[in-house]
Amino acid sequence: MDTRLSVNINKVALIRNARGEGLPDLRRFAMDCEEFGADGITVHPRPDERHIRYADIPTLKEVVTTELNIEGNPSHRPFMDLCLVNKPDQVTLVPDTKMALTSDSGWDTVTYKSFLCDVIQELQQKGIRVSIFCNADTKMIEGAADTGTDRIELYTGPYARNFSTNPVNAVADFSNAAKIATTCNLGINAGHDLNLKNLAYFSQKVPNILEVSIGHALISDALYFGIQNTIQMYQHQLRMPTLKPQ
């Protein structure tokens, strides 16, 4: 099973917004990412629209031919309305606060079970696949299964922080979490701080990963290598035969 690479283009929108002149062209960039080998496009519009704007979503929906994944907090009703109207292939539910710099934790799927059940049902009724941002925690994964979600997205920040000092320990909880999710009949995505150094090891040690969503590191690497080369480099990492840390 090949793991799909979804490119998060938030940082491209951030550069565009800095000048207000429409450059880079987000629509063209998304199309080029697909042409260069991306398996999907991810965006995470926030209430302050500091990078992806709500108005970007219909435009991206028109041109993305692989898979459009929209991330966000469903407690913000305009976000839900945006998803229900534009019907992306996947919505990833993330419990970030309005002013969060970046997503930094998964859902408490036990405490928010009722809320998540309602949100997931509303999205699924429109034919949208739903993924829940989730820590590598047995209780939270089992709780996610109880909500009716299609997938979870493992929050890989802790793995990335610990990879350089002890990759075996860093990946252990995620490997176990993936096995539990599979037992619960959940599809598995992953994302946050994955990069060219830690991606291959993660993808080889954690079973049944359907998709990784990568933005900050990938766009940063593209400043040096170019976006076409960078996407191909990340795809190569996902298919590395060696199990040694990179």
Backbone torsions as a table, in degrees:
resi	resn	phi	psi	omega
1	MET	NA	122.5	177.3
2	ASP	-84.0	135.5	175.0
3	THR	-82.6	130.5	-178.9
4	ARG	-81.7	144.5	178.6
5	LEU	-106.4	114.1	175.1
6	SER	-103.7	125.1	-177.3
7	VAL	-92.9	120.3	176.9
8	ASN	-83.8	121.7	-174.0
9	ILE	-105.3	20.6	177.4
10	ASN	-54.7	-44.5	-175.2
11	LYS	-68.3	-27.0	175.5
12	VAL	-67.3	-42.0	177.2
13	ALA	-65.5	-34.6	178.3
14	LEU	-62.1	-42.4	177.3
15	ILE	-64.8	-43.8	178.3
16	ARG	-57.3	-45.2	-175.8
17	ASN	-67.9	-21.5	-177.0
18	ALA	-63.2	-28.5	-179.5
19	ARG	-112.6	-18.2	178.8
20	GLY	67.8	23.8	-176.8
21	GLU	-113.5	7.9	176.3
22	GLY	81.6	12.1	177.9
23	LEU	-120.9	133.3	-2.8
24	PRO	-65.6	157.1	177.5
25	ASP	-79.5	108.3	-173.6
26	LEU	-63.4	-39.8	179.3
27	ARG	-61.2	-48.5	-179.8
28	ARG	-65.4	-37.9	-179.3
29	PHE	-64.1	-43.1	178.4
30	ALA	-61.5	-43.4	179.3
31	MET	-64.2	-39.6	179.2
32	ASP	-66.9	-39.9	177.6
33	CYS	-57.3	-43.0	177.5
34	GLU	-63.7	-44.0	-179.9
35	GLU	-62.3	-33.2	-177.5
36	PHE	-85.6	0.6	172.7
37	GLY	119.7	2.4	175.8
38	ALA	-68.1	142.8	179.5
39	ASP	-93.7	-3.8	-179.9
40	GLY	-176.1	167.6	177.6
41	ILE	-124.4	130.0	178.0
42	THR	-113.4	139.7	172.8
43	VAL	-135.4	151.5	179.4
44	HIS	-133.6	81.8	178.7
45	PRO	-69.7	133.2	178.7
46	ARG	-109.8	160.1	-176.1
47	PRO	-55.4	-32.4	-179.8
48	ASP	-84.8	-3.4	177.6
49	GLU	52.6	40.0	-177.2
50	ARG	-72.5	-16.9	173.3
51	HIS	-132.5	-87.8	176.1
52	ILE	-68.0	130.4	177.2
53	ARG	-99.3	153.8	178.6
54	TYR	-59.1	-34.0	-179.8
55	ALA	-67.9	-16.7	178.2
56	ASP	-72.3	-26.8	-170.0
57	ILE	-64.6	-47.9	177.9
58	PRO	-60.7	-35.7	178.7
59	THR	-64.9	-44.3	179.5
60	LEU	-68.2	-37.8	178.2
61	LYS	-59.3	-33.9	-179.9
62	GLU	-67.1	-33.8	-168.7
63	VAL	-110.5	-21.4	-178.3
64	VAL	-73.8	122.0	-176.0
65	THR	-108.1	-10.1	179.4
66	THR	-90.0	-82.2	179.2
67	GLU	-155.8	129.6	176.7
68	LEU	-104.2	121.6	179.9
69	ASN	-115.8	121.3	178.1
70	ILE	-109.2	125.0	178.1
71	GLU	-102.4	150.8	174.7
72	GLY	164.9	174.6	-178.2
73	ASN	-93.7	117.3	-175.8
74	PRO	-72.5	-8.1	176.0
75	SER	-71.4	-15.6	175.3
76	HIS	-90.7	102.8	-170.7
77	ARG	-57.5	-38.1	176.9
78	PRO	-58.4	-31.0	176.6
79	PHE	-65.4	-45.1	178.9
80	MET	-62.1	-44.3	179.3
81	ASP	-61.6	-40.1	177.9
82	LEU	-57.9	-45.0	-178.7
83	CYS	-69.5	-42.7	-177.3
84	LEU	-66.3	-34.0	180.0
85	VAL	-76.6	-41.1	-172.7
86	ASN	-92.9	-16.4	173.2
87	LYS	49.6	66.4	174.3
88	PRO	-68.1	169.7	178.4
89	ASP	-65.7	-35.7	-177.0
90	GLN	-145.4	141.8	169.2
91	VAL	-117.0	127.5	177.1
92	THR	-105.3	117.9	-176.7
93	LEU	-85.7	122.1	-175.4
94	VAL	-125.2	131.8	-175.3
95	PRO	-88.8	42.5	-177.6
96	ASP	-83.5	153.5	177.5
97	THR	-79.7	166.5	-176.1
98	LYS	-58.6	-37.1	-175.0
99	MET	-102.6	12.0	-178.9
100	ALA	-59.8	134.8	176.9
101	LEU	-67.9	-40.8	176.9
102	THR	-157.0	164.5	179.3
103	SER	-69.8	134.4	-174.0
104	ASP	-136.4	12.1	177.5
105	SER	-168.8	155.7	177.4
106	GLY	-89.3	178.2	-179.7
107	TRP	-71.6	148.0	162.3
108	ASP	-85.3	92.3	-171.3
109	THR	-73.2	-13.0	177.1
110	VAL	-83.1	-51.4	-179.8
111	THR	-62.7	-39.6	-174.5
112	TYR	-102.8	22.9	-176.4
113	LYS	-56.2	-50.5	-176.1
114	SER	-61.6	-44.7	178.8
115	PHE	-61.2	-46.6	-178.1
116	LEU	-65.9	-38.9	177.8
117	CYS	-57.8	-45.0	-179.3
118	ASP	-64.5	-44.6	-178.8
119	VAL	-64.6	-46.9	-178.4
120	ILE	-61.7	-43.5	179.3
121	GLN	-62.5	-39.8	-179.8
122	GLU	-63.2	-41.8	179.7
123	LEU	-71.6	-44.3	-178.6
124	GLN	-64.0	-30.3	177.6
125	GLN	-64.1	-20.7	175.7
126	LYS	-94.2	8.1	178.9
127	GLY	80.1	20.1	-177.7
128	ILE	-97.4	128.8	173.3
129	ARG	-71.8	140.8	-176.1
130	VAL	-120.6	135.9	174.8
131	SER	-125.1	141.5	178.8
132	ILE	-108.5	127.0	174.2
133	PHE	-66.5	124.4	-167.4
134	CYS	-142.8	138.0	172.8
135	ASN	-72.2	159.9	178.4
136	ALA	-79.2	69.2	-173.6
137	ASP	-132.8	124.7	-174.7
138	THR	-54.8	-47.3	-177.5
139	LYS	-61.8	-41.3	-178.6
140	MET	-70.6	-34.7	178.6
141	ILE	-69.9	-43.5	176.7
142	GLU	-64.0	-36.3	175.5
143	GLY	-64.8	-37.4	177.7
144	ALA	-61.9	-41.4	179.0
145	ALA	-59.8	-32.8	-178.6
146	ASP	-74.0	-13.3	-179.1
147	THR	-84.6	-15.8	-177.2
148	GLY	90.8	8.8	179.1
149	THR	-64.6	154.4	178.0
150	ASP	-80.2	-38.5	-175.9
151	ARG	-142.0	166.9	163.7
152	ILE	-117.9	155.4	168.3
153	GLU	-114.8	114.2	179.3
154	LEU	-68.8	126.4	176.3
155	TYR	-77.4	110.5	-170.5
156	THR	-97.5	12.5	177.8
157	GLY	-54.9	-48.4	179.4
158	PRO	-61.3	-37.5	176.4
159	TYR	-60.5	-47.3	-177.8
160	ALA	-63.2	-39.2	-178.6
161	ARG	-66.7	-33.4	-174.4
162	ASN	-100.3	-5.9	-173.3
163	PHE	-60.6	-44.1	-173.1
164	SER	-67.2	-27.2	-177.9
165	THR	-93.9	-34.7	-179.0
166	ASN	-156.3	83.2	-175.6
167	PRO	-61.4	-33.4	-179.1
168	VAL	-64.0	-48.6	178.1
169	ASN	-68.0	-36.7	-177.1
170	ALA	-61.1	-36.6	-174.2
171	VAL	-92.5	-13.2	-170.8
172	ALA	-58.7	-47.7	-178.3
173	ASP	-63.7	-32.7	-177.9
174	PHE	-75.3	-36.7	175.6
175	SER	-63.4	-43.6	178.7
176	ASN	-66.3	-40.8	179.5
177	ALA	-61.5	-40.3	179.9
178	ALA	-65.5	-37.8	178.4
179	LYS	-65.6	-40.5	178.3
180	ILE	-64.9	-44.4	179.9
181	ALA	-60.6	-40.6	178.4
182	THR	-63.2	-41.8	176.7
183	THR	-60.6	-33.3	179.6
184	CYS	-85.3	6.5	179.5
185	ASN	63.0	35.1	176.3
186	LEU	-101.6	136.7	168.1
187	GLY	-70.7	154.7	-173.6
188	ILE	-126.1	121.5	168.7
189	ASN	-110.9	171.9	178.0
190	ALA	-152.7	150.7	177.3
191	GLY	-178.4	152.2	172.9
192	HIS	120.3	113.7	176.7
193	ASP	65.8	17.1	170.4
194	LEU	-74.5	141.8	-175.9
195	ASN	-151.0	-174.3	-175.8
196	LEU	-66.7	-19.7	-179.7
197	LYS	-86.4	-33.0	-172.3
198	ASN	-113.2	-6.2	-172.6
199	LEU	-69.6	-45.0	-176.8
200	ALA	-61.0	-45.9	-178.7
201	TYR	-62.0	-42.5	179.3
202	PHE	-62.5	-47.9	-174.7
203	SER	-66.7	-26.0	-179.9
204	GLN	-87.0	-25.9	-177.1
205	LYS	-95.7	-18.6	-177.9
206	VAL	-108.5	115.9	-172.8
207	PRO	-78.0	152.3	167.7
208	ASN	65.6	30.6	176.6
209	ILE	-77.6	118.4	-179.3
210	LEU	-82.3	-33.9	-171.5
211	GLU	-156.8	140.1	168.1
212	VAL	-116.6	140.0	177.5
213	SER	-111.7	120.4	-174.5
214	ILE	-133.7	129.9	-178.5
215	GLY	-129.1	-69.1	-170.9
216	HIS	-56.5	-51.4	-178.1
217	ALA	-65.4	-41.7	-177.4
218	LEU	-64.7	-45.2	179.6
219	ILE	-67.9	-35.3	176.1
220	SER	-63.9	-43.6	177.7
221	ASP	-63.2	-33.2	-179.0
222	ALA	-64.8	-23.1	176.0
223	LEU	-63.5	-29.1	179.8
224	TYR	-95.7	-42.7	-170.3
225	PHE	-102.7	-11.6	-173.5
226	GLY	86.1	148.4	-172.9
227	ILE	-68.1	-36.6	-179.8
228	GLN	-63.9	-49.9	178.8
229	ASN	-61.8	-40.4	-176.3
230	THR	-64.7	-44.7	178.3
231	ILE	-60.8	-41.6	179.2
232	GLN	-67.0	-34.3	176.8
233	MET	-65.3	-41.2	178.1
234	TYR	-68.6	-39.8	175.9
235	GLN	-61.6	-38.2	177.7
236	HIS	-62.7	-41.0	179.0
237	GLN	-61.9	-34.8	179.8
238	LEU	-70.7	-14.2	-176.7
239	ARG	-121.6	19.3	179.2
240	MET	-66.8	135.6	-178.7
241	PRO	-80.4	-24.4	-175.6
242	THR	-79.2	150.7	177.7
243	LEU	-103.8	10.3	179.6
244	LYS	-79.8	145.9	175.1
245	PRO	-59.3	141.6	-179.3
246	GLN	-97.6	NA	NA
